[in-house]
């Protein structure tokens, strides 16, 4: 089983996502979704994975966390 940073997604309500990305990023996201499916045995749509990936990125960005705290915007 692969070790990836994103944990298995919890049960949740559907989320709609609309954005424009580069073909290279789309390819990388599709590859990540495939590794996620191999790791957890569950195929998740990108519209479900991307918000969780963004949240994990923000939660792990210490510079952003510090700057956000200094701005008083921790909600």
C-alpha positions in Angstrom: 0.0 0.0 0.0 1.3 3.4 -0.9 2.0 6.1 1.7 0.4 9.4 0.6 -0.1 12.6 2.5 -3.9 12.8 2.1 -5.8 10.6 4.5 -8.9 8.7 3.4 -11.8 11.2 3.0 -14.6 11.0 5.7 -18.2 10.6 4.7 -19.5 13.9 3.4 -22.1 15.7 1.3 -21.4 16.2 -2.4 -19.4 19.3 -3.3 -19.5 21.0 -6.7 -16.2 22.4 -8.1 -15.6 24.4 -11.2 -12.2 25.8 -12.2 -9.7 26.0 -15.0 -6.4 24.2 -14.7 -3.5 23.4 -17.0 -3.4 20.0 -18.8 -0.3 19.1 -16.8 -2.0 19.7 -13.5 -5.0 17.7 -14.7 -2.8 14.8 -15.5 -1.1 15.0 -12.1 -4.5 15.1 -10.4 -5.7 12.1 -12.3 -2.5 10.3 -11.3 -3.0 11.3 -7.7 -6.6 10.0 -7.8 -5.4 6.7 -9.1 -2.8 6.4 -6.3 -5.6 7.3 -3.8 -7.8 4.5 -5.2 -4.9 2.0 -5.1 -4.2 3.1 -1.5 -7.7 3.0 -0.1 -9.6 0.8 -2.5 -12.1 3.6 -3.1 -12.3 5.7 -6.3 -13.1 9.3 -5.5 -13.9 12.0 -8.0 -11.5 14.9 -8.3 -14.2 17.3 -7.2 -14.1 15.5 -3.8 -10.3 15.0 -3.6 -9.2 18.6 -4.6 -10.9 20.4 -1.6 -9.4 17.9 0.8 -6.0 18.3 -0.8 -6.2 22.1 -0.6 -7.2 21.9 3.1 -4.3 19.5 3.8 -2.0 21.9 2.0 -3.2 24.9 3.9 -3.1 23.0 7.2 0.5 22.1 6.6 1.8 25.5 5.4 3.4 26.9 8.5 4.2 30.3 6.8 0.5 30.7 5.9 -0.6 29.7 9.4 1.8 32.2 11.0 0.8 35.0 8.6 -2.9 34.2 9.1 -2.6 34.3 12.9 -0.8 37.7 12.7 -3.6 39.0 10.6 -6.1 37.8 13.2 -8.0 35.6 10.7 -7.9 32.1 12.3 -11.5 31.2 11.5 
